[in-house]
C-alpha cells in the first residue's frame, strides 16, 4: 500500500465494499510489530463488513513460529497454508486469527517433511 493518504483511503474504501478479502500482505518471515501503513490496512480489513477473509499461508501480522500478534493481525475466517500447519498456529491467541485451517499440498517431498 502506498504511503500517501489518498492511496490508503482508496484501498480502505475498496476493502469496505468487498464481499471477500484475500490477505497476502505479510508472509512466514514476519516477526515483530506491523508498521504503518499496513497496520491501518489490517485494522480496516478486520473492521470491514464482508462475507469472509481468506489468508494466504499465514494471516498478516501473525508470527507463524510463535503465534504472537504484531500489534495487529488479520482475523481470517480461513487460512490456506502450504505444505504443513505452522507451529505457531496453535499457540497463544493464534487460533482466533487463523480461523479454519486448510493445508494445501504443493508437492514438497514427504521425506523433507519427515525430517522437519
C-alpha angles and dihedrals in degrees: 000000000000122000094232118098096232093057091047092051091049091051092048092047090051091051092049091060098043123109093207128020120204112207116207099138102116129018145198094302093063120118135148124030129340108243132211133310093022092055090062092045092051090048089051092051091051092048096046121104105237141139095247148345116218119196119207110224096327134009108259112257094027120112101224093202099052104019089234120149115228095224091287131023138176113268099217125198088202131017117196106198129181132244098344142356111278118247094239095054090088098040130095115327093341097106091063090054098042096054114183110001125219120182113210119207110227096176101268109164112261092228090058090055092046090055093052 
